[in-house]
Amino acid sequence: MTDFLADRDAWLTTNCSIARTLDVVGNRSTLLLLREASMGTRRFDQFAARVGISEPVAAARLKQLVADGLLERRPYREPGQRTRDEYVLTDKGAQLVPVLVALRQWGDTWAADAAGPSVRVEHHDCGAEVHAVLRCAAGHDVEPDGIDVRPGPGLLRANRD
């Protein structure tokens, strides 16, 4: 890494993007609701059943995902029924799909049972398996030990009085 990391006590983590992301999606049921939305689940009762959470928990989490801009509520009405809302990923929510793919990939390698992963994720155009990879802006695949951490524009320095 860099000398910058050796002096971590000189900067604050209050503006950390990972911490702020976890404030939004950092619990199990929220990530599982996003998994379901990414696989096309739209109806409230399907979310609750597929994630295995109570309706009150599903309602609270879905409401928060809408408030955070990750899901959008859209009205629908089946014949003879009252109007209800379905939940659809927004662009902001869809940008978390690579994170879900990376979590699934890690789980397939390190947490799946002996039978193997429960699902595979494939590119619908060619059928090849989809993987999350680290890639720099110049197009190079990057290994975890090939990353340098540098100060960003939002870095907050600690006051050393």
Secondary structure, DSSP 8 states (H G I E B T S, - for coil): --HHHHTGGGEESTT-HHHHHHHHH-SHHHHHHHHHHHTT--BHHHHHHHHT--HHHHHHHHHHHHHTTSEEEEEE--TTS--EEEEEE-HHHHTTHHHHHHHHHHHHHHT--TT--S---B-TTT--B-----B-TTS-B--GGG------TT-EE----
